Amino acid sequence: MSWLEVLVLGLVQGLTEFLPVSSSAHLRIASEVLFQRDPGAAFTAVSQLGTEAAVIVYFARDIWRLFMTWVRGFRDAEVRQTDDYRLAWLVILGSIPIALLGVLLKDQIETVARNLWLIATTLIGFGVLLGLAERFGRQVKPIEKITWRDGVLLGLAQAMALVPGVSRSGGTITAGLALGLTRPAIVRYSFLLAIPSVFGAGLFTLPDVFAGDGPSGAQMLVTVAVAFVVGYAVIAWLLRFVQNNTVYVFVAYRIALGAALMAALGLGAVQPY
């Protein structure tokens, strides 16, 4: 893997991880178009460590508060009645589906799920679902009102992002809007929900990323660092954006990208694998 490829993919990861457009799809497409290769699912998972580190830094106070509330809740009945204690458990609960399916479907995720025809289809299909959720979701529930049922459904929605093109944030935002959460609430919850699963996936696949002609240790560190810096800036921008704007711009982008990818595949300009 060249240093140019490392820098480009780190930038792509940082720019797209938190937007509902699928960072794994963008890494796959950018690699195929620019470098005529697939960096692999393992590279994608490890590169996400950089963007999730940005989440931890950005939300450090919230994460620490939730963690300490969760710990105190084991011995204090009053703490167990708080919204923060319930939210901490919801993040843990919502991380289980993607962890289980990631292990069970590891081989499929690394092979058939990376077919560009499938990625183009999921970009368009889940883009349409995101638009419908924006249009018909009531958007009345704050993050403190997420229920146990919501937590399970949001966890399952996040798990769908194991297929490139679905988007982890896109799946959870779509499900959250459909469940009546406000845009700021579901975007914030999506950040928190990703931390356990993304770090787990990155560490789990770390040994695989250096196989073959993959990146060196130094190159992987640079990818993670670039993704961290760019991702941190995107977090701040997205939280401001969703306060007063719909997600239709992402819907249009997903559909346009999926259609362009289908056209390129149909013309033979890029290969599906």
C-alpha positions in Angstrom: 0.0 0.0 0.0 1.4 3.4 -1.0 1.6 6.4 1.2 -0.7 8.3 -1.1 -3.3 5.6 -0.7 -2.9 5.7 3.1 -3.4 9.5 3.2 -6.4 9.5 0.8 -8.2 6.7 2.7 -7.5 8.3 6.1 -9.1 11.5 4.7 -12.1 9.6 3.3 -12.6 7.8 6.5 -12.6 11.0 8.6 -14.9 12.8 6.2 -17.6 10.1 5.9 -17.6 8.0 9.2 -20.2 10.2 11.0 -22.3 11.2 8.0 -25.1 8.9 7.0 -23.4 8.0 3.7 -21.4 4.9 4.7 -17.6 5.3 5.2 -17.0 1.7 4.4 -18.7 2.1 1.0 -16.6 5.3 0.3 -13.4 3.5 1.3 -14.3 0.6 -1.0 -15.3 2.9 -3.9 -12.3 5.3 -3.6 -9.8 2.4 -3.4 -11.3 0.8 -6.5 -11.5 4.0 -8.6 -8.2 5.5 -7.6 -6.0 2.5 -6.8 -7.8 -0.4 -8.5 -7.8 -2.5 -5.3 -9.9 -3.3 -2.2 -8.2 -2.3 1.0 -10.2 -5.0 2.8 -12.7 -5.1 5.7 -9.9 -5.3 8.2 -8.3 -2.0 7.0 -11.8 -0.3 7.2 -12.4 -1.5 10.7 -8.9 -0.5 12.0 -9.1 3.0 10.3 -12.3 3.6 12.3 -10.3 3.6 15.5 -9.2 7.1 14.5 -12.7 8.4 14.1 -13.9 6.7 17.3 -11.0 8.2 19.2 -12.3 11.6 18.0 -15.7 10.7 19.5 -14.1 9.8 22.9 -12.2 13.1 23.0 -15.2 15.2 21.8 -17.7 13.6 24.2 -15.2 12.9 27.0 -17.4 14.5 29.7 -20.5 12.8 28.6 -18.8 9.4 28.4 -17.2 9.8 31.8 -20.5 10.9 33.4 -22.3 7.9 31.9 -19.6 5.5 32.9 -19.4 6.7 36.5 -23.2 6.7 36.8 -23.2 3.1 35.5 -20.6 2.1 38.1 -22.5 3.8 41.0 -25.7 2.2 39.9 -24.5 -1.2 41.0 -24.7 -0.1 44.7 -27.1 2.8 44.7 -30.8 2.2 44.0 -31.5 5.9 43.4 -28.8 6.1 40.7 -30.5 3.2 38.9 -33.6 5.4 38.4 -31.7 8.1 36.5 -31.7 8.7 32.8 -27.9 8.5 32.6 -27.9 5.0 34.2 -30.5 3.7 31.7 -28.7 5.4 28.8 -25.4 3.7 29.7 -27.1 0.3 29.7 -28.8 1.1 26.4 -25.5 1.8 24.8 -24.2 -1.6 26.0 -27.4 -3.4 25.0 -27.4 -1.8 21.5 -23.8 -2.8 20.9 -24.5 -6.6 21.3 -26.2 -7.2 17.8 -23.3 -5.8 15.7 -20.7 -7.6 17.9 -22.4 -11.0 17.5 -23.2 -10.7 13.8 -19.7 -9.3 13.1 -18.2 -12.5 14.5 -20.7 -14.9 13.0 -20.6 -13.3 9.5 -16.9 -12.4 9.4 -16.2 -14.4 6.2 -19.2 -12.9 4.3 -18.4 -9.4 5.4 -14.9 -9.7 4.0 -16.0 -11.3 0.7 -19.5 -11.1 -0.8 -20.5 -8.0 1.2 -17.8 -6.0 -0.6 -19.4 -6.5 -4.1 -19.8 -3.0 -5.6 -23.2 -3.9 -7.1 -24.4 -4.7 -3.6 -22.9 -1.4 -2.3 -24.6 0.6 -5.0 -27.9 -1.0 -4.2 -27.7 -0.4 -0.5 -26.6 3.2 -1.0 -29.8 3.9 -3.0 -32.1 1.7 -1.0 -31.1 2.9 2.5 -30.9 6.5 1.2 -34.6 6.2 0.2 -35.4 4.8 3.7 -33.5 7.7 5.3 -35.6 10.2 3.3 -38.8 8.5 4.3 -37.8 8.5 8.0 -37.0 12.2 7.8 -40.4 12.9 6.1 -42.6 10.9 8.3 -40.8 10.7 11.7 -42.4 12.7 14.4 -39.1 13.9 15.9 -40.4 14.7 19.4 -38.3 12.4 21.7 -35.1 13.7 23.3 -32.2 11.4 24.0 -33.3 10.9 27.6 -36.6 9.3 26.4 -35.0 6.4 24.5 -36.7 3.3 25.7 -35.4 -0.3 26.1 -37.4 -1.2 23.0 -35.8 1.7 21.1 -32.4 0.6 22.3 -32.8 -2.9 20.9 -34.1 -1.6 17.5 -31.3 0.9 17.2 -28.8 -1.8 18.0 -30.2 -3.9 15.2 -30.2 -0.9 12.8 -26.5 -0.3 13.6 -25.7 -4.0 12.9 -27.0 -3.6 9.3 -24.0 -1.4 8.7 -21.8 -4.6 8.5 -22.9 -4.4 4.9 -21.0 -1.5 3.2 -23.3 1.1 1.8 -25.9 0.9 4.6 -23.9 3.2 7.0 -23.7 2.8 10.7 -24.9 6.3 11.4 -27.3 6.2 8.5 -29.0 3.0 9.9 -29.3 4.4 13.4 -30.4 7.8 12.3 -33.1 6.2 10.0 -34.3 4.0 12.8 -34.2 6.8 15.3 -36.2 9.2 13.2 -38.7 6.4 12.5 -39.0 5.9 16.3 -39.8 9.5 16.9 -36.4 10.8 18.1 -35.2 14.3 17.2 -32.3 14.6 14.8 -29.9 16.0 17.4 -30.9 13.2 19.9 -30.4 10.3 17.5 -27.1 11.8 16.0 -25.7 12.2 19.5 -26.9 8.7 20.6 -25.4 7.3 17.3 -22.0 8.6 18.3 -22.2 7.0 21.8 -23.6 3.7 20.4 -20.7 3.3 18.0 -17.9 3.4 20.6 -18.0 -0.2 22.0 -18.7 -1.9 18.6 -16.2 0.1 16.5 -13.3 -0.3 19.0 -14.1 -4.0 19.4 -14.1 -4.5 15.6 -10.9 -2.5 15.1 -9.0 -4.5 17.8 -10.5 -7.8 16.6 -9.3 -7.3 13.0 -6.0 -5.6 13.8 -3.9 -8.8 13.1 -5.5 -9.2 9.7 -4.8 -5.7 8.4 -1.1 -6.2 7.9 -1.4 -9.4 5.9 -0.3 -9.6 2.3 0.5 -6.2 0.7 -1.4 -4.3 3.4 -0.1 -1.2 5.1 2.9 -1.1 7.4 2.4 -0.2 11.1 3.6 3.3 10.4 1.1 3.7 7.5 -1.7 2.4 9.6 -0.9 4.9 12.4 -0.9 7.7 9.9 -4.3 6.6 8.5 -5.7 6.5 12.1 -4.3 10.0 12.9 -5.7 11.6 9.7 -9.1 10.0 10.4 -9.0 11.3 14.0 -8.2 15.0 13.0 -10.7 15.1 10.2 -13.4 13.1 12.1 -13.2 15.5 15.0 -14.0 18.5 12.8 -16.9 16.6 11.2 -18.4 15.8 14.5 -18.6 19.4 15.5 -20.0 20.4 12.1 -22.6 17.6 12.0 -24.0 18.4 15.5 -24.5 22.0 14.4 -26.0 21.0 11.0 -28.7 18.7 12.3 -30.0 21.4 14.7 -31.7 23.3 11.9 -31.4 21.2 8.8 -33.0 18.1 7.4 -31.0 15.1 6.2 -32.3 15.3 2.6 -28.9 16.5 1.3 -27.5 13.1 2.4 -30.4 11.3 0.8 -29.8 13.0 -2.5 -26.0 12.3 -2.3 -26.5 8.6 -1.5 -28.9 8.1 -4.4 -26.6 10.0 -6.9 -23.5 8.1 -5.8 -25.3 4.8 -6.0 -26.7 5.5 -9.4 -23.2 6.7 -10.7 -21.6 3.6 -9.3 -24.2 1.4 -11.0 -23.5 3.2 -14.3 -19.8 2.8 -13.9 -20.3 -1.0 -13.2 -22.6 -1.4 -16.1 -20.1 0.3 -18.5 -17.3 -1.8 -17.2 -15.4 1.2 -15.9 -15.0 -0.4 -12.5 -15.1 -4.1 -11.5 -17.5 -5.3 -8.8 -14.7 -7.2 -6.9 
